[in-house]
Amino acid sequence: MRTLQPNPVIGSAEQLAEAMKREILALIESGKLPSDIDSFSRLHDHCDANCLGGLCDATTLPSLVEQFGGYGPENELPQKMINLVNAAQETVNDWLQHGRRP
């Protein structure tokens, strides 16, 4: 499914949201996502939306985990990283719900 190169280390929710938006637009352009997609939750009907923005890339995920302090004692993701991802997904959801306006 990946259509873009892995992202460099992402330092903010805004950077991650922009990477997700670029990937969504590329997937729409290629026909892998419908052009009328209007929410983040609907993305899951067509792809693993949690991987958008490079989050499942072999380099991006480990870099983010390290950037936010490493895995927890039970191999859980760092909470600050989860907060960043949630904020980015909310931004993308708003963007989709408002017609993908810049």
Buried (B, 14 or more C-beta within 10 A) or exposed (E): EEEBEBBEEBEEBEBBBBBBBBBBEBBBEEEEBEEEBBEBEBBEEEBEBEBBBBBBBEEBBEBBBEBBEEBEEEEEBBEEBEEBBEBBBEBBBEBBEEEBEE
